[in-house]
Amino acid sequence: MKKILPFVCCFLLVFGACQSKQKPKIDLKAQIQADKNAKILPTYKRIVIIGDELIEMVCALGDSLKIVAVGKNYPKLAHRKLPLVGYKGSLRAEYIKQQKADVVIADADMLEEKVAESIEDLGIPCYRLSKPQTPKELETYLKELGRMLRQEKKARQWIDTLDYNIARIEKICKKKRKDTLRAVYIQARSADAILLNGTGTLCGLMLHVAGLKNAASLFDGLQPLSVETMQAINPDFIIISKRSLNSLQGRPQDIPQFTTSQAYRMGRVLVLEDDELQGLPLRTGKTSLFICKKIYQENFYNALPLLDNIEINKPAEVQEPKMPRRDKVEGVTPTPVQPKDTKNDLEDLKGGN
């Protein structure tokens, strides 16, 4: 027994040493959640951004050099030629890993929840921010973004500015009933790709803050705008960006979605400068105040192009078709006309203003 005891002690010592060398398994997801819930977050140095508005806001915070990849091309960062990781169905967790990112900040509409979970399985924290629908939600949105980027002081300044502009809007609307005028915000990439902004959009929130009723409130998110839809909602005002107007080749009078509305016929089309819509969560208060002043104080009216290419209440002339000469058409196969696919245009347009 005495001879066996030294061997047993030696075995226990060796076994204990081996056990001490084995590192305990780390639950990456639990660690990420603990970090995300902490009062002070880590300083992220390699950020992947998914969503145009978030790119604009990170740039406004002065952290653009920390962006190592984006979901899709964005004009403000074109000179850096950043890698594209995709968005919605095209985004994969491995694309994020390839960029050696230490955080992903995304628009919730642009990043699916299951993909976000797979990103966090790799040990990379992923934040999905939903678009705010009320001024209170907008304040929370700004505060959360400031916390992520360790820019709480600047975020607080943004919130204070928002509150100040909202107070000015309320003063203007004090003697007027709110939500009596109905407006719709329209985005366009071409005459075949026109969208209206319904509920759950930043432009819908912008109209609400300005003291207007969103004429497209029955629609969810961004939806294609048809002639029938415009006739149904028939807004008092149409609001559009200069960039969208330019995409119509400067001839809105050729677009039936516009000309069938009372707003267009009365010259109530307010064109906003593009920079008034960039980083909209940041600029909502200021841009809403501008819209409020134009509509409620200045009784805005804009002389629009005449409907020179549209015949109103004039029946089309019926002409008898000419019979083709048989000796000219025999043996000729007509070439079918392929309709233009606008699906991609509409999907791209949904990614930003």
Secondary structure, 3 states (H helix, E strand, C coil): CCCHHHHHHHHHHHHHHHHHHCCCCCCHHHHHHHHHHCCCCCCCCCEEEECHHHHHHHHHCCCHHHEEEECCCCHHHHHHCCCECCCHHHCCHHHHHHCCCCEEEEECCCCCHHHHHHHHHCCCCEEEECCCCCHHHHHHHHHHHHHHCCCHHHHHHHHHHHHHHHHHHHHHHCCCCCCCCEEEEEEEEECCEEEEECECCHHHHHHHHCCCEECCCCCECEEECCHHHHHHHCCCEEEEEHHHHHCCCCCHHHCHHHHCCHHHHCCCEEEECHHHCCCHHHHHHHHHHHHHHHHHHCCCCCCCCCCCCCCCCCCCCCCCCCCCCHHHHCCCCCCCCCCCCCHHHHHHHCCCC
